[in-house]
Amino acid sequence: MVLYTTPFPNSCLSALHAVSWALIFPCYWLADRLLASFIPTTFEKRQRADDPCYLQLLCTVLFTPVYLALLVASLPFAFLGFLLWSPLQSARRPYIYSRLEDKGPTGGAALLSEWKGTGPGKSFCFATANLCLLPDSLARLNNVFNTQARAKEIGQRIRNGASRPQIKIYIDSPTNTSISAASFSSLVSPQGSDGVPRAVPGSIKRTASVEYKGEGGRHPSDEAANGLASGDPADGGNLEDACIVRIGGDEGGRPPEAVDPPNGGQARNGAGGGPRGQTPNHSQRDGDSGSLGSPSASRESLVKGRAGADGSSGEPGTNSKLPYKASVVKRAAARRRRHPDEAFDHEVSAFFPANLDFLCLQEVFDKRAAAKLKDQLHGYFEYILYDVGVYGCHGCCSFKCLNSGLFFASRYPIMDVAYHCYPNGRFSDSLASKGALYLKVQVGSTPQDQRIVGYISCTHLHALAEDSDIRCEQLNMLQDWLADFRKSTSSSSAANPEELVAFDVICGDFNFDNCSSDDKLEQQHSLFTRYKDPCRLGPGEEKPWAIGTLLDQDGLYDEEVCTPDNLQKVLESEEGRREYLAFPTSKSPGGGQKGRKELLKGNGRRIDYMLHGEEGLCPDWKAEVEEFSFITQLSGLTDHLPVAMRLMVSAGDDEA
């Protein structure tokens, strides 16, 4: 299939579209700024309360007449532009495909050679997030603002979180058998004066899987026996970005204190090293971006430690002790847990998973913000689809002012793409071309030259709470369109398979949860019998560790949750979850949102889903969840929590 790299089939139509948008944009921008000035966020309200002469209020009074006059003057040009723009949309393609070729060891072509469908298996990591990248005036209705700056910052945080090294920590202790999940900053690798990372002696081994276990879990030697720690690229990960660290703890499971590295080389956890709550929607200044404590720290700062001031090269013989902070390891040990009846790890994480393979985003509506996000994510993802959807009038759909808001990024090559718009949206939702994006990606090839592929579906369902029947209809369409997509893109037959399917994943913002009484119709949909939800026990019943993904908008800028680390700590406590997560609306009279929470049970509204299916996969393989995480790295930038899932695809006879 030919993927569309431009929105129109020829340069003439592209030029006409550019002219029409140039006529429309001044009116669009002025209207957006004018409306935004009258919709303050809670952060701006607090600033006004603290400073009666708040500059923003003064600017609003001064510039409103100017904006209004310019808006009126731009209306005739916008009308002419609209007359030209509208008919062009019938020829517009439903997405734009962008590829920034990476010929290095982490590029898509190199990744395809890592897994041949044999050996211990391969893990794939998926993440989904609702970013609320709307025009600024509309974004403020969700208590977020500065869409363009947020898009750039979100891209930086995702890229830096995904590109950090994977670390396995085994704590040998007679009493500690829990699974430990130290954050990336609890360990740093020595670096020579030439800037090249040095090998660390002792019990550090390279691996590609993400497991953080104590003595009760797998032992490093078990993985070595299975070939995972042997350095063989068949284990399916970036071997240069991962390591196993075995820490011998003293009695009580406390790891020994280590000598702090010289000249600030010690690691700091998360964003704890900098001031908190200074400004929303932004991390530290550019000059601070290299800090290990910054949520948007560069990849180099996440992986490497600084050499000593004496110019020492940091050779293994110089200092054989691995620098880490014992308090960090102890605190992180409580963050990743495995329920006694659970087969996989789960956690609230301050960072996106290391070696993230596929990223599905929703509400990337603003085209300029989408371009900024794409530019940032191309530093990690080679293949990106953005500006997905339709505009204007299409078939039976109503007029569309916004695209679907769907955005997809992948480290693996994209083979086929399909997009469908839901035709049954109502009221404000009908103005956006919400729908489903289907992708077929290649993740490897067998020694017999059979392609190993996977299917990913990304969607955003109807938002109005009372329209359960519409969401159920959309779930039906989602499954039907997926079946058609798989049938039309499959080049295999049962007798002569040319492709082997490794996974089938559906993710996105479903706009209903599994605990609200008003969402019972969606909770019982047949989708959940065909696809597994790792967080769900059954209709209306969540697993005890699952938490909501919709944040209480009024508290987005509170100091307690303004950084990834702070939000992570808050969500690890039941009291914090009741304070800062959105809960189902109570029908009992009286009381505000926070007052109603006192009477509610559960851990908040989980409306962002990550599902995986087993039907239609290669019969010799099985896909199992290896870990599931709720991510706080985008704190202050969106009103949703991203979620991530890592699937391990392995042959059934490799379990022994």
ZIZI-V419633 format. One record per residue. N is the residue number from 1. RES is the residue in one small letter. OMEGA is omega in whole degrees, 0 to 359 (999 if undefined). BURIAL is + if it has 9 or more other C-alpha atoms within 8 Angstrom, else -. Layout:
BEGIN
n	res	omega	burial
N	RES	OMEGA	BURIAL
N	RES	OMEGA	BURIAL
END
This chain:
BEGIN
n	res	omega	burial
1	m	177	-
2	v	180	-
3	l	187	-
4	y	179	+
5	t	177	-
6	t	183	-
7	p	182	+
8	f	186	+
9	p	179	+
10	n	185	-
11	s	180	-
12	c	178	-
13	l	178	+
14	s	179	+
15	a	178	-
16	l	178	+
17	h	179	+
18	a	179	-
19	v	181	+
20	s	181	+
21	w	176	+
22	a	177	+
23	l	183	+
24	i	193	+
25	f	180	+
26	p	179	+
27	c	179	+
28	y	183	-
29	w	181	-
30	l	178	+
31	a	179	+
32	d	180	+
33	r	181	+
34	l	179	+
35	l	182	+
36	a	182	+
37	s	180	+
38	f	178	-
39	i	182	+
40	p	173	+
41	t	179	+
42	t	178	+
43	f	180	+
44	e	177	-
45	k	179	+
46	r	178	-
47	q	179	+
48	r	179	+
49	a	181	-
50	d	184	-
51	d	181	-
52	p	179	-
53	c	183	-
54	y	187	+
55	l	183	-
56	q	179	-
57	l	178	+
58	l	179	+
59	c	179	-
60	t	181	+
61	v	184	-
62	l	189	-
63	f	180	-
64	t	177	+
65	p	180	-
66	v	178	-
67	y	183	+
68	l	179	+
69	a	179	-
70	l	179	+
71	l	178	+
72	v	180	-
73	a	183	-
74	s	184	+
75	l	179	+
76	p	179	-
77	f	179	+
78	a	179	+
79	f	177	+
80	l	179	+
81	g	179	+
82	f	179	+
83	l	178	-
84	l	184	+
85	w	188	+
86	s	180	+
87	p	179	+
88	l	185	+
89	q	177	+
90	s	179	+
91	a	183	-
92	r	176	+
93	r	189	+
94	p	179	+
95	y	173	+
96	i	180	+
97	y	180	+
98	s	177	-
99	r	174	-
100	l	191	-
101	e	179	-
102	d	181	-
103	k	180	+
104	g	183	-
105	p	179	-
106	t	180	+
107	g	183	+
108	g	181	+
109	a	179	+
110	a	180	+
111	l	181	+
112	l	182	+
113	s	184	+
114	e	186	+
115	w	181	+
116	k	181	+
117	g	180	+
118	t	177	+
119	g	188	-
120	p	179	+
121	g	186	+
122	k	178	+
123	s	178	+
124	f	184	+
125	c	182	+
126	f	175	+
127	a	176	+
128	t	181	+
129	a	171	+
130	n	190	+
131	l	180	+
132	c	177	+
133	l	177	+
134	l	167	+
135	p	193	+
136	d	181	+
137	s	178	+
138	l	178	+
139	a	181	+
140	r	175	+
141	l	175	-
142	n	175	+
143	n	171	+
144	v	185	+
145	f	179	+
146	n	187	-
147	t	184	+
148	q	178	+
149	a	178	+
150	r	181	+
151	a	180	+
152	k	181	+
153	e	178	+
154	i	179	+
155	g	179	+
156	q	182	+
157	r	179	+
158	i	181	+
159	r	183	+
160	n	175	+
161	g	183	+
162	a	184	+
163	s	178	+
164	r	181	+
165	p	172	+
166	q	184	+
167	i	172	+
168	k	179	+
169	i	175	+
170	y	180	+
171	i	179	+
172	d	182	+
173	s	179	+
174	p	184	-
175	t	185	-
176	n	177	+
177	t	179	+
178	s	181	+
179	i	182	+
180	s	180	+
181	a	178	+
182	a	178	+
183	s	185	+
184	f	188	+
185	s	178	+
186	s	178	+
187	l	173	+
188	v	180	+
189	s	180	+
190	p	182	+
191	q	178	+
192	g	180	+
193	s	178	+
194	d	178	-
195	g	182	-
196	v	178	-
197	p	180	+
198	r	175	+
199	a	179	-
200	v	182	+
201	p	178	-
202	g	188	-
203	s	177	-
204	i	180	+
205	k	179	-
206	r	176	+
207	t	181	+
208	a	181	+
209	s	180	-
210	v	177	-
211	e	178	-
212	y	190	+
213	k	172	+
214	g	183	+
215	e	181	+
216	g	180	-
217	g	181	-
218	r	178	+
219	h	178	-
220	p	181	-
221	s	177	-
222	d	179	-
223	e	179	+
224	a	179	+
225	a	180	-
226	n	178	-
227	g	184	+
228	l	184	+
229	a	185	+
230	s	183	-
231	g	179	+
232	d	181	-
233	p	180	+
234	a	180	+
235	d	168	+
236	g	176	+
237	g	178	+
238	n	188	+
239	l	181	+
240	e	184	-
241	d	183	-
242	a	175	+
243	c	173	+
244	i	177	+
245	v	177	+
246	r	183	+
247	i	177	+
248	g	183	+
249	g	175	+
250	d	185	+
251	e	183	-
252	g	175	+
253	g	181	+
254	r	179	+
255	p	182	+
256	p	176	-
257	e	179	-
258	a	178	+
259	v	180	-
260	d	179	+
261	p	185	-
262	p	170	+
263	n	174	-
264	g	183	-
265	g	182	+
266	q	181	+
267	a	174	+
268	r	186	+
269	n	171	+
270	g	184	+
271	a	186	+
272	g	184	+
273	g	185	+
274	g	178	-
275	p	184	-
276	r	169	-
277	g	182	+
278	q	179	-
279	t	178	-
280	p	173	+
281	n	180	+
282	h	172	+
283	s	180	+
284	q	178	+
285	r	182	-
286	d	180	-
287	g	181	-
288	d	188	+
289	s	179	+
290	g	182	+
291	s	175	+
292	l	180	+
293	g	183	+
294	s	177	+
295	p	181	+
296	s	180	+
297	a	182	+
298	s	181	+
299	r	182	+
300	e	182	-
301	s	179	+
302	l	187	+
303	v	191	+
304	k	169	+
305	g	182	+
306	r	178	+
307	a	181	+
308	g	182	+
309	a	180	-
310	d	178	-
311	g	179	-
312	s	187	+
313	s	181	+
314	g	179	+
315	e	182	+
316	p	183	+
317	g	184	-
318	t	180	-
319	n	185	-
320	s	181	+
321	k	179	-
322	l	183	+
323	p	173	+
324	y	177	+
325	k	183	+
326	a	181	+
327	s	179	-
328	v	181	+
329	v	181	+
330	k	181	+
331	r	182	-
332	a	182	+
333	a	181	+
334	a	189	+
335	r	180	+
336	r	184	+
337	r	171	+
338	r	178	+
339	h	182	-
340	p	181	-
341	d	184	-
342	e	183	-
343	a	182	-
344	f	180	+
345	d	176	+
346	h	184	+
347	e	164	+
348	v	188	+
349	s	177	+
350	a	184	+
351	f	170	+
352	f	183	+
353	p	175	+
354	a	180	+
355	n	176	+
356	l	184	+
357	d	185	+
358	f	182	+
359	l	179	+
360	c	184	+
361	l	176	+
362	q	180	+
363	e	168	+
364	v	187	+
365	f	185	+
366	d	186	+
367	k	178	-
368	r	177	-
369	a	178	+
370	a	179	+
371	a	178	-
372	k	179	+
373	l	179	+
374	k	182	+
375	d	179	-
376	q	184	+
377	l	177	+
378	h	173	+
379	g	179	-
380	y	182	+
381	f	181	+
382	e	187	+
383	y	183	+
384	i	170	+
385	l	180	+
386	y	185	+
387	d	183	+
388	v	176	+
389	g	180	+
390	v	177	+
391	y	177	+
392	g	181	+
393	c	179	+
394	h	175	+
395	g	183	-
396	c	182	-
397	c	175	+
398	s	182	+
399	f	183	+
400	k	176	+
401	c	182	-
402	l	176	+
403	n	183	+
404	s	184	+
405	g	181	+
406	l	184	+
407	f	183	+
408	f	177	+
409	a	185	+
410	s	171	+
411	r	182	+
412	y	182	+
413	p	176	+
414	i	183	+
415	m	183	+
416	d	181	+
417	v	172	+
418	a	178	-
419	y	176	+
420	h	179	-
421	c	176	+
422	y	184	+
423	p	190	-
424	n	178	-
425	g	181	+
426	r	174	-
427	f	185	-
428	s	180	-
429	d	181	+
430	s	179	+
431	l	176	+
432	a	182	+
433	s	178	+
434	k	182	+
435	g	183	+
436	a	177	+
437	l	182	+
438	y	183	+
439	l	173	+
440	k	183	+
441	v	175	+
442	q	185	+
443	v	179	+
444	g	176	+
445	s	182	+
446	t	175	+
447	p	178	-
448	q	179	-
449	d	171	-
450	q	178	+
451	r	172	+
452	i	188	+
453	v	175	+
454	g	180	+
455	y	179	+
456	i	178	+
457	s	180	+
458	c	184	+
459	t	174	+
460	h	186	+
461	l	181	+
462	h	190	+
463	a	187	-
464	l	190	-
465	a	186	-
466	e	186	-
467	d	180	+
468	s	181	+
469	d	178	-
470	i	180	+
471	r	178	+
472	c	176	+
473	e	180	-
474	q	175	+
475	l	175	+
476	n	179	+
477	m	179	+
478	l	180	+
479	q	181	+
480	d	179	-
481	w	178	+
482	l	178	+
483	a	178	-
484	d	181	-
485	f	179	+
486	r	180	-
487	k	183	-
488	s	183	-
489	t	181	-
490	s	177	-
491	s	185	-
492	s	170	-
493	s	182	-
494	a	182	-
495	a	184	-
496	n	183	-
497	p	175	+
498	e	180	+
499	e	175	+
500	l	182	+
501	v	183	+
502	a	182	+
503	f	177	+
504	d	188	+
505	v	173	+
506	i	181	+
507	c	177	+
508	g	178	+
509	d	184	+
510	f	178	+
511	n	167	+
512	f	182	+
513	d	184	+
514	n	179	+
515	c	181	+
516	s	177	+
517	s	179	-
518	d	184	-
519	d	183	+
520	k	182	+
521	l	179	+
522	e	182	+
523	q	182	+
524	q	183	-
525	h	183	+
526	s	178	-
527	l	185	+
528	f	171	+
529	t	180	-
530	r	181	+
531	y	182	+
532	k	174	+
533	d	184	+
534	p	184	-
535	c	192	-
536	r	172	+
537	l	181	-
538	g	179	-
539	p	179	+
540	g	183	+
541	e	180	+
542	e	171	+
543	k	189	-
544	p	182	-
545	w	182	-
546	a	180	-
547	i	179	+
548	g	179	+
549	t	178	+
550	l	182	+
551	l	173	+
552	d	188	+
553	q	182	+
554	d	184	-
555	g	186	+
556	l	185	+
557	y	174	+
558	d	182	-
559	e	182	-
560	e	185	-
561	v	189	+
562	c	177	+
563	t	178	+
564	p	180	+
565	d	180	+
566	n	180	+
567	l	177	+
568	q	180	+
569	k	182	-
570	v	185	+
571	l	177	+
572	e	179	+
573	s	180	-
574	e	179	-
575	e	179	-
576	g	179	+
577	r	179	+
578	r	182	+
579	e	191	+
580	y	174	+
581	l	175	+
582	a	180	+
583	f	178	+
584	p	180	-
585	t	179	-
586	s	179	-
587	k	179	-
588	s	184	-
589	p	174	-
590	g	176	-
591	g	176	-
592	g	182	-
593	q	183	-
594	k	178	+
595	g	180	-
596	r	184	+
597	k	182	+
598	e	184	-
599	l	187	-
600	l	176	-
601	k	179	-
602	g	185	-
603	n	177	+
604	g	183	+
605	r	176	+
606	r	182	+
607	i	177	+
608	d	191	+
609	y	173	+
610	m	184	+
611	l	175	+
612	h	182	+
613	g	179	+
614	e	179	+
615	e	176	-
616	g	177	-
617	l	176	+
618	c	185	+
619	p	181	-
620	d	182	-
621	w	171	+
622	k	180	+
623	a	182	+
624	e	177	-
625	v	179	+
626	e	177	+
627	e	179	+
628	f	184	+
629	s	171	+
630	f	195	+
631	i	181	+
632	t	187	+
633	q	180	+
634	l	180	+
635	s	181	+
636	g	183	+
637	l	179	+
638	t	181	+
639	d	176	+
640	h	170	+
641	l	171	+
642	p	174	+
643	v	181	+
644	a	180	+
645	m	175	+
646	r	179	+
647	l	173	+
648	m	178	+
649	v	183	+
650	s	177	+
651	a	183	+
652	g	183	-
653	d	179	-
654	d	184	-
655	e	183	-
656	a	999	-
END
